[in-house]
Amino acid sequence: MKIRSFSSLFILFSTSLLSLYFWINEITNYLEFRHVINFSWMSIGLVCIPIIFTFPICWFFLECIYERNVAIEKMEKLMPYFKYLCIFSFVLIIFISLGYIFILEHKGYISCQESPSGWMPGTAKKYAISIQLCGK
């Protein structure tokens, strides 16, 4: 049972760190303000993976230390905080996405009509400094 908890803890923690790496990489690309930007709210959502994984990470961590019944009792006390953390993460995605779009518009970027190449419609939006760059 402890081996399963340790391996689950390792996988969840590794996934969280990897998503944070990709999120930082995407945010860095967005903040370079290139001539053409393919913005997706889903890339902002990568920050939520570690936040959402805090509950199972805590669970498996407690399960490694305590007996199952004690771990359940401790997790029941943490559950309300986890709910607020999930709500906070979704609100964070909305505010960051809307704030970034506002900054793009303030800097003079225009929204291109077509979906960026390689993206499903509705998942990303292409922004460019001029209308001529929208077709490229």
N, C-alpha and C positions, 0 to 999 in steps of 0.2 A: 504494500500500500504506500509506503514512504517513497519507493522508487518511482511510482506513478506520479506522486505529488512533486517530487524533485524534477522529473522530466517535464511535467506540465508547467511548472514554474519556469524552467529554463526556456521552453518554447514560447511562452507568453511574454517573458521578459525580453527575449531576443526579438520577437516580433514588434514589441513596443519600441525598442531601440532602433530597429530598422525603419519603422514608420517615422520616428522622429528625425532620423537622418534624411529620409526622402522629403519630409516636410520642410526642414531647414534648407535643403537644396532648392525646392520649389520657391520658397519665400525669397531666397537669395536671387533667383532668376527674376522673380517679379519685381524686386526692388532695384534691378539694374535698369529698368525702364527702357528696354530696347525699342526700336522703331515699330516692331510688330510684336504684340503680346497675345498669347493664347491663354486666357484666364479661365480656370475651372474652380467652382466652389468645392469640387471633390478633392482637389489637391490641398485646399485649406482644411478639409475634413480629416486629413491624415493625422492632425494633432489630436483628434478625438480617440484614436485607437489606444494610445497609452492611458488616456483618461478612463475609457470604458473598461480597459483590461485591469484597472486597479482592483476591482471587486474580485475577479478570479485569482489574481496574483495574491491578494490578501488571504483569500480562502486557502489556496495551496500552501502559502507560507505558514499560516496557522495550523494547517493539517500536518505539516512537517514537524511542528514544535509540540502541539498538544494532541490529546486524543480527539476523536471525531466529535463527540458530544460537546466538549469544551470549545472546539473550533466553531461549532454551530452557534453556541451561545454568544461567542465574541462577534461573530459575523452578523447576528441579529441586531446587535448594538450599532454596528457600522452601516447597516442597510439604509437608514434615512439619509446619511451623508452621501452614500453612493448615488441615490436618486437625485440629490441636488447637484452632484458632480456631473451627472449625465445631462441634466437640464442646462447647467452652466456651459458644458462643451458645445451643445447645439446652439445656444445663444451666441457663444463666441464665434462659431462658424458664420453665423448670419451677420454679426457686426463686422468681422474682418472682411468678409466678402463685399458687403455694401460699402464699407469704408474704402476699400481698395478701388472699387468701381468709381466712387466719388472722386478719389484722388486722380484716377486716370482721366476722368472728364474734366477735372480742374486743370490738369496739365495739357489739355487740348487733344487728347486721344479721341478718335471717333470709333463708334461701334460698327464693325463690318456686318454685312447682311448674311453672308454664308457662314456655315459652321466650319471651324478649322479642320484641315485635312487630318484624318486619323481619329477624329472624335465623333462620337454619336451625337446626333442633333439634340440640343438641350443640355448637354453636359459641359460644354465649354463655349466661350464667346471670344471672337477675335477682335482685338483692338489695334488700331494703327494711328500713326501720327498724321497721315494724309490718306485720302480716298484712293490714290494710285497704289498704295501699298496693300490695300485690301485684297486685290486680285492675286498677289504673289504668295 
